[in-house]
Amino acid sequence: MNKKILNYIPWQELTKGKLIKRYKRFLTDVELEDGSIVTAHCPNTGSMKTCGEPGSPVYISYHDNPKRKLKYTWELIQMPTSLIGVNTNIPNKLVKVSIETGLVEELKGYDNTKAEVKTSEHSRLDIMLSKETGEKCYVEVKNCTQVIDRVASFPDAVTTRGLKHLVELQRLVKEGTRGVMFYLIQRMDADSFEPADSIDPAYGKELRKAVKNGVEIVCYDVDINMKRIKLNKAIPIKL
């Protein structure tokens, strides 16, 4: 019997705390409700400009793995307008199961999904979809947590890696393969999405070029609660 695929990502048991500070990109000090302070791993390498306010309620998961230096991982932060997922390991998993369970209208009709696919000697994309007829679609997933005045934007820091992915998708489309940029907004307070030109103008320029060259853009937000994160709805894109 085939195992049923969930159309959401469940959280491990979460522990509530208060954000003291994030530092050295990967470290986060959190004060727990009993007053003790723990250092949690921060899996988000971006600037986290709109989701890292000290004093905010945060939720961390515990991992009893002897190989891990830090036993806790920062998963969520509660900001005034939304609960926000900060773990950048979540988007790829969530987009993949959402495609497999038919939640992404734009990406229905494929027979197989494969994660982390090498497309050239120096390039790898997040998801490859394929049909029994041989048709393929490559999907690169980007995590978006920056929202200002209900407008989501990406990136929140200059990204040469993200630029390279746009160039690679254009190459694949030129060769006759479908290519999609998928922006996942890990929060619930955005009405639209646009490239963050003020932060990385080169990325915005390349994204617009990619669209003209046939690369598709898909953008969804999520529905988050204390038990799980699930794909929610498509968000309008402004270029």
N, C-alpha and C positions, 0 to 999 in steps of 0.2 A: 504494500500500500504506500502510495506517495505521501510524503509528509506535507501537510498543509502549509502554504507560505503565508506568513502574516503580511498584512498590508500597512504595517506600522513598525516602528522600532521601540520595544519596551525598555524602560530604564531599569538599571539595577537599583537596589534599595538606595534611596537618596538620604543624605544627612544635611540638615539645614545649618547654615552658618551666616556670618557677616563678613563681607570682603574687607580685608585690611589693606592689602596692596598686591599688585602684580608687578613682578620685577624679573630682570634677565630673560624676558620673553616667556620662559617655560615654567616659572615659579609663581605661586600664589599663596599668600598667607591668609588663612581663614580663621575667624574666631567662632568656635562652636557655641551652642546654646548653654553649655555648662561652664563657659568661660575659658576653656582650654583653647590653645592655638595650634593649628596644624598647617603644614606646608603641602599644598596640593599641586599636582602637575597641571599646567595650563596647555592644552593641546592646540590652542589657537595661536598662530605665529603672526597674525595681523596686528594692527595698531589697537583694535578694539575701542575706537574712539567714542562710540555711542553705547557701549555695553560693558564698561569697566569702572563704574563710579564707586570709589571706596565708600564703605558704609552700607552698600546695597545688600539685600538678602541674596545669598547664593546657595546652590545645592551641589554637593559633591558625592561621588561614589567611592566605595572602599574596595580595594583589590588585594586579597591575601596571596600575593605572588612573591615568593622569596627572591625572584630575579629583579623585582622592581625596587628602585631606590625610594620612590615616593608611593605610599600606599593609597593615597587619595587622588582622584581626578576631578577637576572642575567641569561640571556638566551644564549648569543653568545659572542664569542671573535674573532676578526680578527687577526690571526697570519700571518707571512710572506708567508707561503705556503698554508694556508687554512683558511676558515671560520670554526669555531669549535663550536659545541653545548656543553654547559657545564651543562645543566640541566639534572640531573640524573633521573628525573621523566619522561623524554621523551622516553628512550629506550623501556621500557615495553609496552607503548602504541603503539609505532611505529612498534615494532615486531609483536604485536598482530594483528593490522590492515593489516600489510603486509602479514601475514599468511592467514588471512581471505579473502584477495583479490587476493591470488595466486601468490604473488611476490617472495615467498620463495620456490624455486624448491624442496628443500630437505624435505619440510613439507607440501606438497600438499596431497589431498585425505582424509582429515579429515572433519567430518560433524559438529563438535562443538568445540568452544574454550571457556575456562573459565579461568579467571585471579585469581591470589592469592589463590592457592589451598593448603590446609593442607594435608600433606602426612604422618605425624606421630605426636606424641604428642608435639614434640619440633621443627618440621620442616615444612616449607611452601615453595613452589616453585612458580615461576612467572606465568606459563601458563600450563594448561592441555588441550591437544587435544584429541578428542575421535571420534570413528566411531560408527555408529548404530550397527555394529557387536560386539561392546564391546571392541575393541582394544583401548589402551590409549598410549599417548606419553606425557611425562613431559618435559617442556622446562624451563631452568633457564637462564635468560638474564643478561649479564654483560655489563656495560657501559665502553667503552675504549676511552680515549682521549690522551693517551701517544703515541707519534710517534717520533722516533729518526732515522734520516737517512732513512726515508720512511719505517721503520719497526714499526708496531704497537705492543704494548705489554700490558699485564695485569697481575697483578695489578700494580698501581702506588704507593701503600703503602701496608704493610703487612695486610692480610685479613683472620682472623680466621673464619669469617662468610662465606666467599667464599670457604674456605676449607671444611666447614661443608656441603655446598651444593654439592660439588663433592662426598663426602662420601654418602650422601643421594641418589644421582643419581645412584651410584654404587649399593646401596641396592635395589633400584627399578628395575634396569636392571637384577640383580640376580634373582629377583622374577618373571621375564618374561615380564616386561614392558619396552617400549622404553624410553630412557633418552637422552636428548640433552642439551649441553652447547652452548648457542648462544652469541657470542661476537659481539656487535654492535660498530663499530668505528664511533664516531660522528664527523668525519672530512673527508677530501677528498684527503689526501696526503700520503696514505699508499699503499705499494705494497705487503706487506706480514704481517702475524701476528705470534707472538710467545709468550710463557709465559715469564714474567719478572723475570727470575731466579736470577738476581743480586739484586732484591728488595725483593722477597719472594721465596726463593728456595724451601720451603716446599710446596707452592702452585704448583710450576712447577712440582715437583716430584709427587704430588697427581694427577695432571691433566694427566700426562703420564700414571700413574697407572690406572686412570679411563678409558682412551682410550683402554688400554689393556683388561680392564674388560667389554668392550662393550658400554661405553658411547660415543656418537657421538659429534663431534665439528662442529659447523657452524659459519662462520664469514662473515659479510657483512660490507661494508662501506655505506656512505649515500651521497645524493646529497642535499646540503643546499643552499638556497638563502634567501632573506629577507622576503619572503612570507611564506615559508614552508620548512619542512624537509621530505625527502622521501628516502626509501631504494634504494640503487644503485646496487652494484654488489658484488658477492662473492669474498672474498679475500683469496689467498693461505695461508695455515697454515703450519708452520714449528715447529716440536716438537723435 
